[in-house]
Amino acid sequence: MTDIDIAVSRLVRARHEHQPQPAPALADATAAYAAQERVARELAWFGTAPPRYWKSGGASRAAVISHAPLPPAGVWISPAQAGTWPEVRGGIEAEVALRLREPVDAERAATLDLSGARKLIDAMCVSIEIVDSRWAEGTQAPALAQLADVLSHGALVLGAWVGFEASREWSTQFCRVRIGSRPERVFQGTHPLADPVFVVPAWLRHATRHGQELPAGSIVTTGSWCGLLQAQAGDRVEVAFDGMGEACVQL
């Protein structure tokens, strides 16, 4: 078996049996993305349509931006109940999600810069990513294994959409997070890329790289403002971005 075969087999088993598996060694990002795609096909996440929901992000503007298509069954509208959804064993990230105004194909994506990307976004919302891992090592698994495992994604909660503000000053943006009975945590201007839109050109080039067109209404969540905060079953998680709205989920 190849490294991709091993990763796919273990990820599918972990999702079927709800038991984490040991993380494999993968050769490179190409192998990790190939494993992502094969798992999605084997679990019939998207059918013949392109994925509608994505996550993209990076540790800094100098770092590689990574991407993962998200299984639609795990994307919920706030206020949400996790219920018996199995992929909620990890942590919480407070994020801004962006929505695509119009279809984008590979030719257009190839020419995009940050200014052009802003013109393609029609709405934004508060989002909560529930982080989980199919690997026994959790978030300590090798980076390529986490990439293969849709970047340790568990579920995504979307708040109400509001109009996108291209001139918004993200450096002064406040983000507020409350988990269970713990005190509220407040973050200001803490997006790792300084601007959530920074991921959009790379996301669109990645999502259209096989020649498919990404349709209008496609959504990407863009990276955590609060790092990774721990939560547990029974916690109610509330996230608010000043001037944008809020989202909540009961674990």
C-alpha positions as CSV (number, residue, x, y, z in Angstrom):
1,M,0.0,0.0,0.0
2,T,1.1,3.5,-0.7
3,D,1.2,6.2,2.0
4,I,-2.0,7.6,0.4
5,D,-3.7,4.2,0.6
6,I,-2.8,3.9,4.3
7,A,-4.0,7.3,5.1
8,V,-7.3,6.8,3.3
9,S,-7.9,3.4,4.9
10,R,-7.3,4.7,8.4
11,L,-9.4,7.9,7.9
12,V,-12.4,6.0,6.6
13,R,-12.1,3.4,9.4
14,A,-11.9,6.2,12.0
15,R,-15.0,7.8,10.7
16,H,-17.0,4.5,10.4
17,E,-15.9,3.2,13.8
18,H,-15.5,6.6,15.6
19,Q,-12.1,5.4,16.9
20,P,-9.0,7.5,16.2
21,Q,-6.2,5.7,14.2
22,P,-2.4,6.2,14.3
23,A,-1.3,8.9,12.0
24,P,0.7,7.8,8.9
25,A,3.7,9.4,7.3
26,L,2.8,11.2,4.1
27,A,5.4,12.2,1.5
28,D,4.2,15.7,0.8
29,A,1.2,18.0,0.5
30,T,0.2,16.5,-2.9
31,A,-0.2,13.2,-1.2
32,A,-2.2,14.7,1.7
33,Y,-4.6,16.5,-0.7
34,A,-5.0,13.2,-2.7
35,A,-6.0,11.5,0.5
36,Q,-8.5,14.2,1.3
37,E,-10.1,13.8,-2.1
38,R,-10.2,10.0,-1.9
39,V,-11.8,10.0,1.5
40,A,-14.5,12.4,0.3
41,R,-15.2,10.2,-2.7
42,E,-15.4,7.0,-0.6
43,L,-17.7,8.7,1.9
44,A,-19.8,10.3,-0.8
45,W,-19.6,13.8,0.7
46,F,-20.1,15.8,-2.4
47,G,-21.5,13.6,-5.2
48,T,-20.7,15.1,-8.6
49,A,-21.0,18.8,-7.4
50,P,-18.0,20.8,-6.2
51,P,-17.7,21.2,-2.4
52,R,-19.7,24.2,-1.2
53,Y,-18.0,24.7,2.2
54,W,-14.2,25.1,2.8
55,K,-11.7,26.0,5.4
56,S,-8.5,27.8,4.5
57,G,-5.8,29.2,6.7
58,G,-2.1,29.6,7.6
59,A,0.0,30.6,10.6
60,S,1.2,33.8,8.9
61,R,1.4,35.5,5.5
62,A,4.8,33.9,5.0
63,A,3.5,30.4,5.6
64,V,1.8,28.1,3.2
65,I,-2.0,28.5,3.2
66,S,-3.8,25.1,3.4
67,H,-7.3,24.1,2.4
68,A,-9.9,21.5,3.0
69,P,-13.4,20.9,1.7
70,L,-15.9,20.3,4.5
71,P,-18.5,17.5,4.6
72,P,-21.9,19.4,4.4
73,A,-23.6,17.2,7.0
74,G,-21.3,18.9,9.6
75,V,-22.1,22.5,8.6
76,W,-24.9,23.9,10.8
77,I,-26.8,27.2,11.2
78,S,-26.6,29.0,14.6
79,P,-28.0,28.4,17.1
80,A,-26.8,24.8,16.7
81,Q,-27.0,21.6,18.7
82,A,-24.1,19.2,18.2
83,G,-26.4,16.3,19.5
84,T,-24.8,13.0,18.7
85,W,-22.5,14.3,16.0
86,P,-19.3,12.3,16.7
87,E,-16.7,14.7,15.6
88,V,-16.7,17.1,18.5
89,R,-14.0,15.9,20.8
90,G,-11.5,18.7,20.3
91,G,-11.5,22.4,20.6
92,I,-13.1,25.6,19.4
93,E,-11.9,28.3,17.0
94,A,-13.7,31.6,16.4
95,E,-13.6,32.6,12.8
96,V,-15.0,34.8,10.0
97,A,-16.6,33.0,7.1
98,L,-16.8,34.6,3.7
99,R,-19.3,33.9,0.8
100,L,-18.6,34.0,-2.9
101,R,-20.6,36.6,-4.9
102,E,-20.2,34.9,-8.3
103,P,-18.8,31.8,-10.0
104,V,-15.0,31.5,-10.3
105,D,-13.2,29.3,-12.7
106,A,-9.5,28.4,-12.8
107,E,-8.6,31.0,-15.4
108,R,-10.1,33.8,-13.3
109,A,-8.6,32.4,-10.0
110,A,-5.1,32.4,-11.6
111,T,-5.2,36.2,-11.9
112,L,-6.6,37.1,-8.5
113,D,-4.8,39.4,-6.1
114,L,-6.1,40.6,-2.7
115,S,-8.0,43.6,-4.3
116,G,-9.7,41.4,-6.8
117,A,-10.6,38.9,-4.2
118,R,-12.4,41.5,-2.1
119,K,-14.7,42.2,-5.1
120,L,-15.7,38.6,-5.2
121,I,-17.1,38.4,-1.7
122,D,-20.7,39.5,-1.1
123,A,-21.2,38.5,2.6
124,M,-19.5,37.5,5.8
125,C,-20.6,35.9,9.1
126,V,-19.4,34.8,12.5
127,S,-18.5,31.1,12.5
128,I,-17.4,28.6,15.0
129,E,-15.2,25.7,14.0
130,I,-15.3,22.6,16.1
131,V,-11.9,21.0,15.8
132,D,-11.5,17.3,16.0
133,S,-9.0,14.7,14.7
134,R,-9.3,11.2,13.4
135,W,-5.7,10.6,14.5
136,A,-4.8,9.1,17.8
137,E,-2.2,11.9,18.2
138,G,-4.9,14.5,17.8
139,T,-3.6,18.0,17.0
140,Q,-0.1,16.7,17.7
141,A,-0.3,14.5,14.6
142,P,2.2,15.5,11.8
143,A,1.0,18.5,9.8
144,L,0.6,16.5,6.6
145,A,-1.6,13.9,8.4
146,Q,-3.7,16.8,9.7
147,L,-4.0,18.2,6.2
148,A,-5.2,14.8,4.9
149,D,-7.8,14.7,7.8
150,V,-9.4,17.9,6.4
151,L,-7.2,20.0,8.7
152,S,-8.6,18.4,11.8
153,H,-12.1,19.7,11.1
154,G,-15.0,18.5,13.2
155,A,-18.0,20.7,12.4
156,L,-18.8,24.3,11.4
157,V,-21.5,26.6,12.8
158,L,-22.5,29.7,10.7
159,G,-24.1,32.8,12.1
160,A,-26.3,35.2,10.2
161,W,-24.9,36.7,7.0
162,V,-24.3,40.4,6.8
163,G,-23.0,42.5,3.8
164,F,-19.2,42.3,3.3
165,E,-17.3,45.5,4.0
166,A,-14.3,45.7,1.8
167,S,-12.9,48.6,3.8
168,R,-13.4,47.0,7.2
169,E,-10.4,47.7,9.6
170,W,-9.6,44.2,10.8
171,S,-6.8,45.3,13.1
172,T,-9.3,46.8,15.5
173,Q,-11.9,44.0,15.2
174,F,-13.0,42.6,18.6
175,C,-13.8,38.9,18.9
176,R,-15.5,37.6,22.1
177,V,-15.6,33.9,23.1
178,R,-17.5,32.3,26.0
179,I,-17.2,28.6,26.6
180,G,-19.5,27.1,29.3
181,S,-19.3,28.9,32.6
182,R,-15.8,30.2,32.0
183,P,-15.2,33.9,31.8
184,E,-15.5,35.6,28.4
185,R,-12.3,35.8,26.4
186,V,-11.7,38.9,24.3
187,F,-9.4,39.2,21.3
188,Q,-8.6,42.2,19.1
189,G,-7.0,42.2,15.7
190,T,-5.7,38.7,16.2
191,H,-6.3,37.1,12.8
192,P,-3.0,35.4,11.9
193,L,-3.0,36.8,8.4
194,A,-4.3,40.3,9.5
195,D,-7.2,40.1,7.0
196,P,-9.5,37.1,6.5
197,V,-9.7,37.9,2.7
198,F,-6.0,37.1,2.4
199,V,-6.8,33.3,2.0
200,V,-9.3,33.9,-0.8
201,P,-7.0,33.9,-3.9
202,A,-5.1,30.8,-2.7
203,W,-8.4,29.1,-1.8
204,L,-9.9,29.8,-5.2
205,R,-6.8,28.6,-7.1
206,H,-6.8,25.4,-5.1
207,A,-10.5,24.8,-5.4
208,T,-10.5,25.2,-9.2
209,R,-7.1,23.5,-9.8
210,H,-8.7,20.5,-11.6
211,G,-10.6,22.6,-14.0
212,Q,-13.9,22.8,-12.1
213,E,-15.8,26.0,-11.5
214,L,-16.6,27.1,-7.9
215,P,-20.2,28.3,-7.9
216,A,-21.6,31.5,-6.4
217,G,-22.6,31.0,-2.8
218,S,-19.5,28.9,-2.0
219,I,-18.2,29.6,1.6
220,V,-14.8,29.6,3.1
221,T,-13.9,29.9,6.8
222,T,-10.7,31.8,7.2
223,G,-8.7,31.0,10.3
224,S,-8.9,31.4,14.1
225,W,-8.9,34.7,16.0
226,C,-8.5,32.9,19.3
227,G,-6.1,30.1,18.6
228,L,-7.5,26.7,19.7
229,L,-9.6,26.8,22.9
230,Q,-10.6,23.7,24.7
231,A,-14.3,22.7,25.1
232,Q,-16.1,19.6,26.3
233,A,-19.4,17.9,26.0
234,G,-22.1,19.9,27.7
235,D,-20.5,23.3,27.1
236,R,-22.4,26.0,25.3
237,V,-20.0,28.0,23.1
238,E,-20.8,31.6,22.1
239,V,-18.8,33.7,19.7
240,A,-19.4,37.3,18.8
241,F,-17.6,39.7,16.5
242,D,-18.4,43.4,17.3
243,G,-20.4,44.9,14.5
244,M,-20.9,41.6,12.7
245,G,-23.0,39.3,14.8
246,E,-22.7,36.1,16.8
247,A,-22.9,32.3,16.6
248,C,-23.5,29.7,19.2
249,V,-23.5,25.9,19.6
250,Q,-24.4,23.5,22.4
251,L,-21.9,20.7,22.6
